[in-house]
Amino acid sequence: MKLTDKLRAAGLAIILAWGWKRAAVALVAGALSSLAMAPFNAWPVLFLTFPVMVWLIDGAGAGRWRGVPAAAMAGWWFGLGYFVPGLYWIGYAFLVDASTFAWLIPFAVLGLPAYLALFTAFGFAIARLIWTRDASRVLAIAASLTLSEWLRGQVLTGFPWNAFGYALSKPLALAQTASLIGLWGMTFLSVAIFASPAVLIDGSSRGRKPWIAPAIAVVTLLAMGIFGAVRLGLHPTTMVAGVKLRIMQPNLAQDERFNYSAKAEVMQKYLTLSDRASGPQSTGVRDASILIWPESAFPFFLTHEADAMAQIASLLGKSTTLITGAVRAPDLPPGVRVTRAYNSIYVIDHEGSVLSVYDKLHLVPFGEFLPFQDWMEKLGFVQLTKVQGGFIPGTRRRAMEIPNAPRVLPLICYEAIFPGVVAARDDRPGWIVNLTNDGWFGISTGPYQHLQQARMRAIEEGLPLVRAANTGISAVIDPLGRIVARLDLGVEGVLDSSLPSAIPPTIYARHGDLAAALLVIAALISVVRRRVMRRTS
């Protein structure tokens, strides 16, 4: 039997599948698709799994109401299969204080994927509404899933983790297209390219040439690779003169012992590790012009502890500045008890003076705040950080001034996963610093995925990104996504590096998601036109 005959047989079997068999096919295809994400980056698997999406929607036509409910149900099962193995690591966070939160693990590991799968279901449903019988249906699913993935990044504060566009982030040459069209444009291309083999089962009757769509997909991949290789060749990594970074990765366990009583132990570890010699010629932290510590570095309000600030001042040389995460108390009248706080970044000089502060804008639901906070707290619920009332969100994103260095845009934790809001077009910084604490998620795939997404922001914006993570992965990334230096997951140490230079603003940095929107609009127009032509012919 020829390969095309085997493919046609497989496709027809999926199209005709119904009931639990149909759900199982969608679930398995979704689960295998998660292998395209970090740390596996096995994106060729999508050539096998994304055609299944097309065949599932093809088969939904036998259902009621034009097959829309059946398509949505298939999409939900596909999404559930995709998100459970991709996000299982969230369950680790509920083991930090197991006595309080362990019972919630099933809700996190299955409940969140079940919710996120609703967006995949919506994408399948929209695709079915505009479905065609020819190769243009690949554009229908690409446009519909791009819209649903974009919505996933917006609704209820958004969670665009492992968007399909990240499948094309490795090899690095393919990822360079993000500098033109951003994550959502990459999502459109990913779905269109990898779903294209589905049309090979259509046959060559009535003038059809089913090989054209896969051929276009291969040509598109080649063009992306060539563009990326040329771009990487034209922009070698260059460094900012006179700026030396030192990133401290303490690898502290995120457990219930991380509290105020551990103040002295935590502080001593930070100071000792930061001043560790990294080579025979190193004199420790005084070699660096910028020392960087990770998110929420201390189990106390840093600026309320005079001895801690004095120790930092003693550590830093006259030409060294500290960028550190810390929990910040709001400004309150004397005697008023502090119950809520900001998740913040401080810039501190060698005299122990705070030069600048940034408060995290995009807080993590259930981690840093609860939806309907007051009502849920009355029912006895608390978020993982156990801050009564939840953290206070910041008011605006802005670049911070750093002595003797380019201005830096601060991003805390998963703020780095949101495209398009990284850098204001009228306030372009020279680099991005991303402080995070992935210690909540142990040795899992989560930190690798987080790094993958942060690196995409560097490529989109044409800005270097410096990442300091408590347990890893800390890294220095140039504006084309090349990792200049890194400390691996679960390692204690310091990372010394120069600061890569920014490049001129990319097309994406200048125009945002305009190109992605035009791709989706053009695809929708093409699909609708094909439907109209078929009805009138």
Sequence and secondary structure as in RCSB ss.txt:
>XXXX:A:sequence
MKLTDKLRAAGLAIILAWGWKRAAVALVAGALSSLAMAPFNAWPVLFLTFPVMVWLIDGAGAGRWRGVPAAAMAG
WWFGLGYFVPGLYWIGYAFLVDASTFAWLIPFAVLGLPAYLALFTAFGFAIARLIWTRDASRVLAIAASLTLSEW
LRGQVLTGFPWNAFGYALSKPLALAQTASLIGLWGMTFLSVAIFASPAVLIDGSSRGRKPWIAPAIAVVTLLAMG
IFGAVRLGLHPTTMVAGVKLRIMQPNLAQDERFNYSAKAEVMQKYLTLSDRASGPQSTGVRDASILIWPESAFPF
FLTHEADAMAQIASLLGKSTTLITGAVRAPDLPPGVRVTRAYNSIYVIDHEGSVLSVYDKLHLVPFGEFLPFQDW
MEKLGFVQLTKVQGGFIPGTRRRAMEIPNAPRVLPLICYEAIFPGVVAARDDRPGWIVNLTNDGWFGISTGPYQH
LQQARMRAIEEGLPLVRAANTGISAVIDPLGRIVARLDLGVEGVLDSSLPSAIPPTIYARHGDLAAALLVIAALI
SVVRRRVMRRTS
>XXXX:A:secstr
  HHHHHHHHHHHHHH  THHHHHHHHHHHHHHGGGSTTT  GGGHHHHHHHHHHHHHHGGGSSGGGHHHHHHHH
HHHHHHHHHHHHTTHHHHTTTTHHHHGGGHHIIIIIHHHHHHHHHHHHHHHHHHT  SSTTHHHHHHHHHHHHHH
HHTTGGG   TT GGGGGSSSHHHHTTHHHHHHHHHHHHHHHHHHGGGGGGG SGGG  TTHHHHHHHHHHHHHH
HHHHHHHHHS   EEEEEEEEEEE     STT SGGGHHHHHHHHHHHHT   STT  GGGG SEEE  TT  SS
BGGG HHHHHHHHHHS TT EEEEEEEE     TT      EEEEEEE TTS EEEEEE SS  BTTTB TTHHH
HHHTT   TT  TT     S    B  TTS  EEEEEGGGGG TTSSS TTS  SEEEEEE GGGG SSSHHHHH
HHHHHHHHHHHT  EEEEESSS EEEE TTS EEEEE TT  EEEEEEEE   S  HHHHHTTHHHHHHHHHHHH
HHHHHHHHHHH 
